[in-house]
């Protein structure tokens, strides 16, 4: 058997439990695409989009949950509130930048 992704040693290392944390080794395709294991997609409710956060030399992948799903019938109202909060924060940042210039 040639060495690579399908070798037993690599296969056994592809999913391991470390304390209460699961780690998965996944293949990165030529275009930089990865496949999230189906059991993780189901457990976290991942559909077609995720949020990737880079922290030093780690990548965190988190489910992207639309506001409508989080807030049910009030989803559109919550979207408007979120936009207002973001707009206000951007105005604060601009004011702070003007002060420091």
N, CA, C and O atoms as a GROMACS GRO file, in nm:
protein
  404
    1UNK      N    1   0.086  -0.119   0.000
    1UNK     CA    2   0.000   0.000   0.000
    1UNK      C    3   0.089   0.123   0.000
    1UNK      O    4   0.181   0.133   0.082
    2UNK      N    5   0.064   0.217  -0.090
    2UNK     CA    6   0.150   0.336  -0.095
    2UNK      C    7   0.111   0.434   0.015
    2UNK      O    8  -0.005   0.440   0.057
    3UNK      N    9   0.208   0.512   0.061
    3UNK     CA   10   0.184   0.608   0.168
    3UNK      C   11   0.096   0.721   0.118
    3UNK      O   12   0.103   0.758   0.000
    4UNK      N   13   0.016   0.776   0.204
    4UNK     CA   14  -0.070   0.887   0.167
    4UNK      C   15  -0.196   0.890   0.250
    4UNK      O   16  -0.198   0.836   0.361
    5UNK      N   17  -0.299   0.951   0.197
    5UNK     CA   18  -0.423   0.973   0.271
    5UNK      C   19  -0.488   0.843   0.316
    5UNK      O   20  -0.548   0.839   0.423
    6UNK      N   21  -0.478   0.736   0.237
    6UNK     CA   22  -0.550   0.612   0.268
    6UNK      C   23  -0.471   0.515   0.355
    6UNK      O   24  -0.521   0.406   0.383
    7UNK      N   25  -0.350   0.550   0.398
    7UNK     CA   26  -0.275   0.456   0.481
    7UNK      C   27  -0.344   0.443   0.616
    7UNK      O   28  -0.401   0.540   0.666
    8UNK      N   29  -0.341   0.323   0.675
    8UNK     CA   30  -0.408   0.304   0.804
    8UNK      C   31  -0.363   0.401   0.911
    8UNK      O   32  -0.445   0.449   0.989
    9UNK      N   33  -0.233   0.431   0.917
    9UNK     CA   34  -0.184   0.523   1.019
    9UNK      C   35  -0.250   0.659   1.004
    9UNK      O   36  -0.295   0.717   1.103
   10UNK      N   37  -0.256   0.711   0.883
   10UNK     CA   38  -0.317   0.842   0.861
   10UNK      C   39  -0.467   0.836   0.887
   10UNK      O   40  -0.523   0.929   0.945
   11UNK      N   41  -0.532   0.728   0.846
   11UNK     CA   42  -0.675   0.715   0.868
   11UNK      C   43  -0.708   0.717   1.016
   11UNK      O   44  -0.804   0.781   1.058
   12UNK      N   45  -0.630   0.647   1.096
   12UNK     CA   46  -0.656   0.643   1.239
   12UNK      C   47  -0.634   0.779   1.303
   12UNK      O   48  -0.699   0.812   1.403
   13UNK      N   49  -0.543   0.859   1.248
   13UNK     CA   50  -0.516   0.991   1.304
   13UNK      C   51  -0.617   1.094   1.254
   13UNK      O   52  -0.620   1.206   1.304
   14UNK      N   53  -0.700   1.057   1.155
   14UNK     CA   54  -0.789   1.157   1.096
   14UNK      C   55  -0.898   1.202   1.192
   14UNK      O   56  -0.948   1.314   1.178
   15UNK      N   57  -0.935   1.121   1.286
   15UNK     CA   58  -1.033   1.165   1.386
   15UNK      C   59  -0.986   1.117   1.521
   15UNK      O   60  -0.975   0.997   1.545
   16UNK      N   61  -0.960   1.210   1.610
   16UNK     CA   62  -0.914   1.170   1.742
   16UNK      C   63  -0.981   1.256   1.847
   16UNK      O   64  -1.014   1.372   1.822
   17UNK      N   65  -1.002   1.201   1.962
   17UNK     CA   66  -1.059   1.278   2.073
   17UNK      C   67  -0.945   1.328   2.160
   17UNK      O   68  -0.856   1.252   2.200
   18UNK      N   69  -0.949   1.456   2.189
   18UNK     CA   70  -0.853   1.516   2.280
   18UNK      C   71  -0.936   1.582   2.387
   18UNK      O   72  -0.998   1.686   2.362
   19UNK      N   73  -0.939   1.525   2.505
   19UNK     CA   74  -1.029   1.568   2.612
   19UNK      C   75  -1.172   1.563   2.556
   19UNK      O   76  -1.215   1.459   2.507
   20UNK      N   77  -1.246   1.676   2.563
   20UNK     CA   78  -1.382   1.678   2.510
   20UNK      C   79  -1.387   1.739   2.372
   20UNK      O   80  -1.494   1.776   2.324
   21UNK      N   81  -1.273   1.752   2.307
   21UNK     CA   82  -1.261   1.820   2.180
   21UNK      C   83  -1.238   1.717   2.070
   21UNK      O   84  -1.162   1.622   2.089
   22UNK      N   85  -1.302   1.736   1.956
   22UNK     CA   86  -1.278   1.648   1.842
   22UNK      C   87  -1.191   1.722   1.742
   22UNK      O   88  -1.209   1.842   1.719
   23UNK      N   89  -1.099   1.652   1.684
   23UNK     CA   90  -1.014   1.709   1.581
   23UNK      C   91  -1.025   1.622   1.458
   23UNK      O   92  -1.025   1.499   1.466
   24UNK      N   93  -1.035   1.686   1.345
   24UNK     CA   94  -1.047   1.615   1.219
   24UNK      C   95  -0.937   1.661   1.125
   24UNK      O   96  -0.907   1.780   1.117
   25UNK      N   97  -0.879   1.569   1.054
   25UNK     CA   98  -0.787   1.602   0.947
   25UNK      C   99  -0.867   1.590   0.819
   25UNK      O  100  -0.922   1.484   0.789
   26UNK      N  101  -0.874   1.698   0.744
   26UNK     CA  102  -0.949   1.696   0.619
   26UNK      C  103  -0.857   1.737   0.506
   26UNK      O  104  -0.759   1.809   0.527
   27UNK      N  105  -0.889   1.691   0.388
   27UNK     CA  106  -0.808   1.721   0.270
   27UNK      C  107  -0.840   1.861   0.220
   27UNK      O  108  -0.956   1.903   0.219
   28UNK      N  109  -0.737   1.933   0.178
   28UNK     CA  110  -0.753   2.064   0.117
   28UNK      C  111  -0.728   2.045  -0.032
   28UNK      O  112  -0.620   2.005  -0.074
   29UNK      N  113  -0.830   2.075  -0.113
   29UNK     CA  114  -0.818   2.059  -0.257
   29UNK      C  115  -0.730   2.166  -0.320
   29UNK      O  116  -0.688   2.261  -0.254
   30UNK      N  117  -0.704   2.150  -0.448
   30UNK     CA  118  -0.618   2.245  -0.520
   30UNK      C  119  -0.672   2.388  -0.516
   30UNK      O  120  -0.594   2.483  -0.518
   31UNK      N  121  -0.802   2.403  -0.509
   31UNK     CA  122  -0.862   2.536  -0.505
   31UNK      C  123  -0.882   2.586  -0.362
   31UNK      O  124  -0.945   2.690  -0.340
   32UNK      N  125  -0.828   2.515  -0.265
   32UNK     CA  126  -0.837   2.557  -0.125
   32UNK      C  127  -0.966   2.514  -0.057
   32UNK      O  128  -0.994   2.558   0.054
   33UNK      N  129  -1.043   2.428  -0.120
   33UNK     CA  130  -1.170   2.384  -0.062
   33UNK      C  131  -1.148   2.267   0.034
   33UNK      O  132  -1.062   2.182   0.012
   34UNK      N  133  -1.228   2.266   0.141
   34UNK     CA  134  -1.227   2.154   0.234
   34UNK      C  135  -1.369   2.098   0.242
   34UNK      O  136  -1.466   2.165   0.205
   35UNK      N  137  -1.380   1.977   0.291
   35UNK     CA  138  -1.511   1.917   0.314
   35UNK      C  139  -1.528   1.898   0.463
   35UNK      O  140  -1.446   1.833   0.529
   36UNK      N  141  -1.636   1.954   0.517
   36UNK     CA  142  -1.667   1.939   0.659
   36UNK      C  143  -1.737   1.804   0.675
   36UNK      O  144  -1.834   1.776   0.605
   37UNK      N  145  -1.689   1.719   0.767
   37UNK     CA  146  -1.753   1.589   0.785
   37UNK      C  147  -1.904   1.604   0.813
   37UNK      O  148  -1.945   1.693   0.887
   38UNK      N  149  -1.982   1.516   0.754
   38UNK     CA  150  -2.128   1.525   0.761
   38UNK      C  151  -2.179   1.523   0.905
   38UNK      O  152  -2.277   1.591   0.936
   39UNK      N  153  -2.115   1.446   0.993
   39UNK     CA  154  -2.162   1.440   1.131
   39UNK      C  155  -2.147   1.576   1.200
   39UNK      O  156  -2.229   1.612   1.284
   40UNK      N  157  -2.043   1.650   1.164
   40UNK     CA  158  -2.022   1.784   1.220
   40UNK      C  159  -2.125   1.880   1.161
   40UNK      O  160  -2.183   1.962   1.233
   41UNK      N  161  -2.149   1.870   1.030
   41UNK     CA  162  -2.250   1.956   0.965
   41UNK      C  163  -2.386   1.936   1.030
   41UNK      O  164  -2.456   2.033   1.058
   42UNK      N  165  -2.422   1.813   1.053
   42UNK     CA  166  -2.553   1.785   1.114
   42UNK      C  167  -2.560   1.837   1.257
   42UNK      O  168  -2.657   1.903   1.295
   43UNK      N  169  -2.457   1.807   1.335
   43UNK     CA  170  -2.458   1.845   1.476
   43UNK      C  171  -2.462   1.997   1.495
   43UNK      O  172  -2.528   2.047   1.586
   44UNK      N  173  -2.390   2.071   1.408
   44UNK     CA  174  -2.385   2.217   1.422
   44UNK      C  175  -2.488   2.289   1.335
   44UNK      O  176  -2.499   2.411   1.340
   45UNK      N  177  -2.564   2.214   1.257
   45UNK     CA  178  -2.666   2.276   1.174
   45UNK      C  179  -2.608   2.358   1.060
   45UNK      O  180  -2.666   2.458   1.019
   46UNK      N  181  -2.493   2.316   1.008
   46UNK     CA  182  -2.429   2.389   0.898
   46UNK      C  183  -2.500   2.357   0.769
   46UNK      O  184  -2.523   2.240   0.736
   47UNK      N  185  -2.535   2.462   0.696
   47UNK     CA  186  -2.600   2.443   0.566
   47UNK      C  187  -2.503   2.482   0.455
   47UNK      O  188  -2.415   2.404   0.420
   48UNK      N  189  -2.519   2.602   0.401
   48UNK     CA  190  -2.437   2.638   0.286
   48UNK      C  191  -2.332   2.744   0.314
   48UNK      O  192  -2.253   2.776   0.225
   49UNK      N  193  -2.329   2.800   0.435
   49UNK     CA  194  -2.230   2.902   0.467
   49UNK      C  195  -2.177   2.885   0.609
   49UNK      O  196  -2.248   2.843   0.700
   50UNK      N  197  -2.048   2.919   0.624
   50UNK     CA  198  -1.984   2.919   0.755
   50UNK      C  199  -1.904   3.047   0.769
   50UNK      O  200  -1.878   3.117   0.671
   51UNK      N  201  -1.865   3.077   0.891
   51UNK     CA  202  -1.777   3.190   0.919
   51UNK      C  203  -1.640   3.132   0.951
   51UNK      O  204  -1.628   3.042   1.034
   52UNK      N  205  -1.536   3.184   0.883
   52UNK     CA  206  -1.400   3.142   0.913
   52UNK      C  207  -1.331   3.256   0.985
   52UNK      O  208  -1.334   3.370   0.940
   53UNK      N  209  -1.270   3.225   1.098
   53UNK     CA  210  -1.200   3.325   1.176
   53UNK      C  211  -1.055   3.280   1.192
   53UNK      O  212  -1.028   3.168   1.235
   54UNK      N  213  -0.962   3.369   1.156
   54UNK     CA  214  -0.821   3.338   1.168
   54UNK      C  215  -0.770   3.398   1.298
   54UNK      O  216  -0.782   3.519   1.320
   55UNK      N  217  -0.715   3.315   1.385
   55UNK     CA  218  -0.659   3.357   1.513
   55UNK      C  219  -0.515   3.308   1.519
   55UNK      O  220  -0.490   3.188   1.534
   56UNK      N  221  -0.421   3.401   1.507
   56UNK     CA  222  -0.279   3.368   1.503
   56UNK      C  223  -0.256   3.261   1.398
   56UNK      O  224  -0.271   3.291   1.279
   57UNK      N  225  -0.222   3.139   1.434
   57UNK     CA  226  -0.202   3.035   1.332
   57UNK      C  227  -0.306   2.925   1.342
   57UNK      O  228  -0.275   2.807   1.324
   58UNK      N  229  -0.430   2.965   1.372
   58UNK     CA  230  -0.544   2.872   1.374
   58UNK      C  231  -0.656   2.928   1.289
   58UNK      O  232  -0.670   3.049   1.272
   59UNK      N  233  -0.734   2.838   1.236
   59UNK     CA  234  -0.856   2.876   1.164
   59UNK      C  235  -0.973   2.815   1.239
   59UNK      O  236  -0.976   2.694   1.263
   60UNK      N  237  -1.069   2.898   1.275
   60UNK     CA  238  -1.192   2.850   1.340
   60UNK      C  239  -1.304   2.859   1.238
   60UNK      O  240  -1.316   2.959   1.168
   61UNK      N  241  -1.384   2.755   1.230
   61UNK     CA  242  -1.498   2.752   1.139
   61UNK      C  243  -1.623   2.740   1.224
   61UNK      O  244  -1.638   2.646   1.303
   62UNK      N  245  -1.714   2.838   1.207
   62UNK     CA  246  -1.836   2.842   1.287
   62UNK      C  247  -1.958   2.848   1.195
   62UNK      O  248  -1.950   2.908   1.087
   63UNK      N  249  -2.068   2.787   1.235
   63UNK     CA  250  -2.188   2.794   1.151
   63UNK      C  251  -2.238   2.938   1.141
   63UNK      O  252  -2.231   3.014   1.237
   64UNK      N  253  -2.286   2.974   1.024
   64UNK     CA  254  -2.349   3.105   1.003
   64UNK      C  255  -2.499   3.082   1.012
   64UNK      O  256  -2.558   3.014   0.928
   65UNK      N  257  -2.561   3.139   1.114
   65UNK     CA  258  -2.703   3.118   1.137
   65UNK      C  259  -2.775   3.249   1.106
   65UNK      O  260  -2.750   3.350   1.172
   66UNK      N  261  -2.865   3.248   1.007
   66UNK     CA  262  -2.937   3.371   0.973
   66UNK      C  263  -3.018   3.424   1.091
   66UNK      O  264  -3.072   3.347   1.170
   67UNK      N  265  -3.027   3.557   1.102
   67UNK     CA  266  -3.103   3.618   1.210
   67UNK      C  267  -3.248   3.570   1.212
   67UNK      O  268  -3.307   3.554   1.320
   68UNK      N  269  -3.304   3.547   1.096
   68UNK     CA  270  -3.443   3.502   1.090
   68UNK      C  271  -3.461   3.371   1.166
   68UNK      O  272  -3.563   3.351   1.232
   69UNK      N  273  -3.362   3.283   1.157
   69UNK     CA  274  -3.371   3.156   1.228
   69UNK      C  275  -3.353   3.175   1.379
   69UNK      O  276  -3.417   3.108   1.459
   70UNK      N  277  -3.263   3.266   1.414
   70UNK     CA  278  -3.239   3.289   1.557
   70UNK      C  279  -3.357   3.355   1.626
   70UNK      O  280  -3.387   3.326   1.741
   71UNK      N  281  -3.425   3.446   1.553
   71UNK     CA  282  -3.530   3.525   1.615
   71UNK      C  283  -3.669   3.496   1.560
   71UNK      O  284  -3.764   3.567   1.594
   72UNK      N  285  -3.683   3.395   1.479
   72UNK     CA  286  -3.814   3.354   1.430
   72UNK      C  287  -3.886   3.464   1.356
   72UNK      O  288  -3.830   3.526   1.265
   73UNK      N  289  -4.011   3.489   1.394
   73UNK     CA  290  -4.095   3.587   1.325
   73UNK      C  291  -4.038   3.729   1.334
   73UNK      O  292  -4.068   3.812   1.248
   74UNK      N  293  -3.957   3.757   1.437
   74UNK     CA  294  -3.899   3.890   1.454
   74UNK      C  295  -3.766   3.904   1.383
   74UNK      O  296  -3.692   3.999   1.408
   75UNK      N  297  -3.733   3.812   1.294
   75UNK     CA  298  -3.602   3.813   1.228
   75UNK      C  299  -3.574   3.940   1.152
   75UNK      O  300  -3.463   3.992   1.161
   76UNK      N  301  -3.671   3.993   1.078
   76UNK     CA  302  -3.648   4.115   1.001
   76UNK      C  303  -3.626   4.234   1.093
   76UNK      O  304  -3.542   4.320   1.065
   77UNK      N  305  -3.701   4.242   1.203
   77UNK     CA  306  -3.682   4.349   1.300
   77UNK      C  307  -3.542   4.341   1.359
   77UNK      O  308  -3.475   4.444   1.375
   78UNK      N  309  -3.497   4.222   1.392
   78UNK     CA  310  -3.364   4.205   1.449
   78UNK      C  311  -3.256   4.240   1.347
   78UNK      O  312  -3.151   4.291   1.384
   79UNK      N  313  -3.281   4.214   1.219
   79UNK     CA  314  -3.185   4.251   1.114
   79UNK      C  315  -3.170   4.402   1.110
   79UNK      O  316  -3.059   4.453   1.098
   80UNK      N  317  -3.282   4.475   1.119
   80UNK     CA  318  -3.278   4.622   1.120
   80UNK      C  319  -3.202   4.673   1.242
   80UNK      O  320  -3.122   4.766   1.231
   81UNK      N  321  -3.227   4.614   1.357
   81UNK     CA  322  -3.158   4.655   1.479
   81UNK      C  323  -3.008   4.629   1.464
   81UNK      O  324  -2.926   4.714   1.503
   82UNK      N  325  -2.971   4.515   1.409
   82UNK     CA  326  -2.830   4.483   1.389
   82UNK      C  327  -2.764   4.584   1.295
   82UNK      O  328  -2.652   4.627   1.319
   83UNK      N  329  -2.835   4.622   1.188
   83UNK     CA  330  -2.780   4.722   1.095
   83UNK      C  331  -2.758   4.855   1.166
   83UNK      O  332  -2.655   4.919   1.146
   84UNK      N  333  -2.853   4.895   1.248
   84UNK     CA  334  -2.839   5.021   1.323
   84UNK      C  335  -2.720   5.016   1.418
   84UNK      O  336  -2.645   5.113   1.429
   85UNK      N  337  -2.702   4.904   1.485
   85UNK     CA  338  -2.588   4.889   1.577
   85UNK      C  339  -2.456   4.898   1.500
   85UNK      O  340  -2.363   4.966   1.543
   86UNK      N  341  -2.449   4.829   1.388
   86UNK     CA  342  -2.327   4.833   1.307
   86UNK      C  343  -2.300   4.973   1.257
   86UNK      O  344  -2.187   5.021   1.264
   87UNK      N  345  -2.403   5.040   1.205
   87UNK     CA  346  -2.385   5.177   1.156
   87UNK      C  347  -2.337   5.269   1.266
   87UNK      O  348  -2.248   5.351   1.243
   88UNK      N  349  -2.393   5.258   1.385
   88UNK     CA  350  -2.351   5.342   1.497
   88UNK      C  351  -2.206   5.313   1.535
   88UNK      O  352  -2.129   5.406   1.561
   89UNK      N  353  -2.169   5.186   1.536
   89UNK     CA  354  -2.030   5.151   1.570
   89UNK      C  355  -1.934   5.207   1.465
   89UNK      O  356  -1.827   5.256   1.501
   90UNK      N  357  -1.970   5.201   1.337
   90UNK     CA  358  -1.885   5.257   1.232
   90UNK      C  359  -1.869   5.408   1.249
   90UNK      O  360  -1.761   5.462   1.227
   91UNK      N  361  -1.976   5.476   1.288
   91UNK     CA  362  -1.968   5.621   1.314
   91UNK      C  363  -1.873   5.648   1.431
   91UNK      O  364  -1.794   5.743   1.427
   92UNK      N  365  -1.881   5.566   1.536
   92UNK     CA  366  -1.791   5.582   1.651
   92UNK      C  367  -1.645   5.564   1.610
   92UNK      O  368  -1.558   5.639   1.652
   93UNK      N  369  -1.619   5.465   1.527
   93UNK     CA  370  -1.482   5.439   1.481
   93UNK      C  371  -1.430   5.559   1.402
   93UNK      O  372  -1.317   5.603   1.421
   94UNK      N  373  -1.514   5.612   1.313
   94UNK     CA  374  -1.472   5.730   1.234
   94UNK      C  375  -1.442   5.848   1.325
   94UNK      O  376  -1.343   5.919   1.303
   95UNK      N  377  -1.526   5.871   1.426
   95UNK     CA  378  -1.501   5.982   1.521
   95UNK      C  379  -1.369   5.960   1.594
   95UNK      O  380  -1.291   6.054   1.610
   96UNK      N  381  -1.343   5.839   1.639
   96UNK     CA  382  -1.218   5.810   1.708
   96UNK      C  383  -1.098   5.832   1.616
   96UNK      O  384  -0.995   5.883   1.660
   97UNK      N  385  -1.111   5.793   1.490
   97UNK     CA  386  -1.002   5.812   1.395
   97UNK      C  387  -0.976   5.961   1.371
   97UNK      O  388  -0.860   6.002   1.358
   98UNK      N  389  -1.082   6.041   1.365
   98UNK     CA  390  -1.067   6.185   1.346
   98UNK      C  391  -0.995   6.250   1.465
   98UNK      O  392  -0.915   6.342   1.446
   99UNK      N  393  -1.024   6.203   1.583
   99UNK     CA  394  -0.961   6.257   1.704
   99UNK      C  395  -0.811   6.227   1.704
   99UNK      O  396  -0.731   6.313   1.745
  100UNK      N  397  -0.771   6.109   1.660
  100UNK     CA  398  -0.631   6.066   1.664
  100UNK      C  399  -0.550   6.114   1.543
  100UNK      O  400  -0.429   6.091   1.537
  101UNK      N  401  -0.613   6.178   1.449
  101UNK     CA  402  -0.539   6.223   1.330
  101UNK      C  403  -0.484   6.362   1.351
  101UNK      O  404  -0.419   6.417   1.262
   0.00000   0.00000   0.00000
